Every structure is written in structure tokens, then in C-alpha cells.
């Protein structure tokens, strides 16, 4: 059963997907319509799920399930992935690639290929304070608290230039 995202409890489980580009207004409308239908019909082992979604910054899709009512199963999660693959096939929007990391630069989402991270940090294109997105936030509460973090507070800290110990 679809419910508005704001009405989900803080414990709601999240899956965050990043599109390979910003969606157009028309694409965002189509994705919204399809997700509303999907969420309204989303079930696990025949039990309806309290579900919702949110599109952030025209590029991130956040799917949510209130596990306190009924939890998503592997099969039901597979159904959401099938929907994302279908959107890719029909609209050429890839929500499943993990080859680029999102950063917030000049209030816009910029995607940096993983293979270019070390160089981007070493040359100063990206720095420890560069905002990035917490793509692994597993609950609504964690997402609300720490959706945007500085790179140094994430797994990206491994790419920061090391200062010699004196």
C-alpha cells in the first residue's frame, strides 16, 4: 500500500538508487507514476507492504518499506529491481550502476567515476569537505540525519591525500 513518504516511521527500511543522469521533468513524472502504482501493489508473500518513495534532486530514487507492518522479502525486493531495469530499457535511465559517485558541487549533483576518485582528490578537484550522499542509509531516520556528508566522513576518506607524519 502506497503512503506518503513523510508519513513513514523513522524505522522504515530504505533502498537508495542513483540515476546515471538528472531526470527531465517528463521523466520524473513518468517514474513517479510508475512507482506509485508499484508501491500500491507491492507485496511480500502475499502480504501488502506499507511502502513509499521519494525522488531527491531529480536524480536519486529512495524506496521505502515500513518493516513494522510487514517486511520486504528477497522476491519482493527483486520486483523493485525488475521495475528499475524496465525503466532503463524503456527510458534509458540507469538506476543500478555503481560506477560513479555523487557529489554536491555548486548545489548540483556531479557524478565522478570511481576510477577517477584518487586523482580528483589528489589534484584538489574534490576535497575532504566536498559534500557527498549517504547512499547506504538503511533507514529513514539515518537518511534524515545524514543524507549529505562531507567526503572525509565516508568511505571516500581512503582517497584523501595522506599528510606525512613528522
C-alpha positions as CSV (number, residue, x, y, z in Angstrom):
1,X,0.0,0.0,0.0
2,X,1.4,3.4,-1.0
3,X,1.6,6.0,1.7
4,X,3.2,9.4,1.5
5,X,7.0,9.3,2.4
6,X,6.6,11.9,5.2
7,X,4.1,9.5,7.0
8,X,6.6,6.6,7.1
9,X,8.0,5.9,10.6
10,X,11.7,6.6,11.2
11,X,12.4,2.9,11.3
12,X,11.3,2.4,7.7
13,X,13.8,0.5,5.6
14,X,15.3,2.3,2.6
15,X,17.0,1.4,-0.7
16,X,18.6,4.3,-2.4
17,X,19.3,4.3,-6.1
18,X,21.1,7.0,-8.2
19,X,20.2,7.7,-11.8
20,X,23.1,8.0,-14.2
21,X,21.9,11.5,-15.0
22,X,19.4,14.0,-13.8
23,X,15.8,13.2,-14.9
24,X,13.8,15.6,-17.1
25,X,10.5,16.8,-15.7
26,X,8.7,14.5,-18.0
27,X,10.8,11.5,-17.0
28,X,10.4,12.4,-13.3
29,X,6.6,12.4,-13.8
30,X,6.6,9.0,-15.6
31,X,8.9,7.5,-12.9
32,X,6.6,8.9,-10.2
33,X,3.5,7.5,-11.8
34,X,5.1,4.0,-12.2
35,X,6.4,4.0,-8.7
36,X,3.1,5.0,-7.2
37,X,1.4,2.0,-9.0
38,X,4.3,-0.3,-8.0
39,X,4.2,0.8,-4.3
40,X,0.4,0.5,-4.2
41,X,0.7,-3.2,-5.3
42,X,4.0,-4.1,-3.6
43,X,3.6,-7.3,-1.6
44,X,5.8,-9.8,0.2
45,X,4.5,-13.4,0.3
46,X,1.0,-12.1,-0.5
47,X,1.0,-9.5,2.3
48,X,0.7,-5.9,1.3
49,X,3.6,-3.7,2.3
50,X,3.3,-0.1,3.5
51,X,5.6,1.5,1.0
52,X,6.6,4.8,-0.4
53,X,9.3,6.5,-2.4
54,X,10.9,9.9,-2.9
55,X,12.8,11.4,-5.8
56,X,15.5,13.7,-4.5
57,X,17.3,16.3,-6.6
58,X,15.8,14.8,-9.7
59,X,18.4,12.1,-9.6
60,X,18.0,9.8,-6.5
61,X,15.2,7.3,-6.0
62,X,14.6,6.4,-2.4
63,X,12.3,3.3,-2.0
64,X,10.9,2.7,1.5
65,X,9.1,-0.1,3.3
66,X,7.7,0.1,6.9
67,X,9.1,-3.2,8.2
68,X,7.0,-2.7,11.4
69,X,3.9,-3.7,9.4
70,X,5.4,-6.4,7.1
71,X,8.9,-6.8,5.8
72,X,10.1,-6.9,2.3
73,X,11.4,-10.4,1.2
74,X,14.0,-11.2,-1.4
75,X,11.3,-11.8,-4.0
76,X,9.6,-8.5,-3.3
77,X,12.9,-6.7,-3.5
78,X,13.7,-8.4,-6.8
79,X,10.4,-7.0,-8.0
80,X,11.6,-3.4,-7.3
81,X,14.8,-4.1,-9.2
82,X,12.9,-5.5,-12.2
83,X,10.9,-2.2,-12.3
84,X,14.2,-0.3,-12.3
85,X,15.6,-2.5,-15.1
86,X,12.3,-1.9,-17.0
87,X,12.8,1.9,-16.7
88,X,16.3,1.5,-18.0
89,X,15.1,-0.5,-21.0
90,X,12.3,1.9,-21.9
91,X,13.6,5.3,-20.8
92,X,17.4,4.8,-20.8
93,X,17.7,5.7,-17.1
94,X,20.2,3.6,-15.3
95,X,19.5,3.4,-11.6
96,X,21.6,0.3,-10.9
97,X,25.2,1.3,-11.9
98,X,27.7,1.9,-9.1
99,X,30.5,3.1,-11.3
100,X,30.1,6.8,-10.4
101,X,30.0,8.5,-7.0
102,X,27.7,11.5,-6.5
103,X,29.0,14.8,-5.0
104,X,27.2,18.0,-4.4
105,X,29.2,20.8,-6.1
106,X,27.8,24.3,-6.6
107,X,24.4,22.9,-5.4
108,X,24.3,20.4,-8.3
109,X,24.9,16.7,-8.3
110,X,28.1,15.8,-10.1
111,X,28.9,12.2,-10.8
112,X,32.6,11.2,-10.6
113,X,33.7,7.8,-12.0
114,X,35.2,5.6,-9.3
115,X,38.3,5.1,-11.3
116,X,39.0,8.9,-11.2
117,X,38.4,9.5,-7.5
118,X,42.1,9.2,-6.4
119,X,43.2,11.8,-9.0
120,X,40.2,14.1,-8.2
121,X,41.2,14.2,-4.5
122,X,44.9,14.4,-5.1
123,X,44.5,17.4,-7.5
124,X,42.1,19.2,-5.3
125,X,39.1,18.9,-7.6
126,X,37.5,17.1,-4.6
127,X,38.4,17.7,-1.0
128,X,37.7,16.4,2.5
129,X,34.8,18.9,2.8
130,X,33.2,18.1,-0.5
131,X,29.6,17.0,0.2
132,X,28.6,13.6,-1.0
133,X,25.5,11.5,-0.4
134,X,25.0,8.7,2.1
135,X,23.8,6.1,-0.4
136,X,23.8,3.3,2.2
137,X,21.4,4.9,4.7
138,X,19.4,1.9,5.6
139,X,16.5,3.6,7.5
140,X,14.5,6.8,7.1
141,X,16.0,8.1,10.4
142,X,19.6,7.6,9.2
143,X,18.7,9.2,5.9
144,X,17.1,12.2,7.5
145,X,20.1,12.7,9.8
146,X,23.0,12.1,7.4
147,X,21.8,12.2,3.8
148,X,24.6,14.7,2.9
149,X,28.0,14.2,4.5
150,X,31.5,15.6,3.8
151,X,33.7,13.1,1.9
152,X,36.1,12.7,4.9
153,X,33.2,11.2,7.0
154,X,32.5,8.5,4.4
155,X,34.3,5.5,2.8
156,X,35.7,8.2,0.4
157,X,38.3,9.2,3.1
158,X,40.5,6.4,1.8
159,X,41.1,8.6,-1.3
160,X,42.1,11.7,0.6
161,X,45.8,12.6,0.2
162,X,47.8,11.4,3.2
163,X,49.8,14.0,5.1
164,X,53.3,12.8,6.2
165,X,53.8,12.3,9.9
166,X,56.6,14.4,11.3
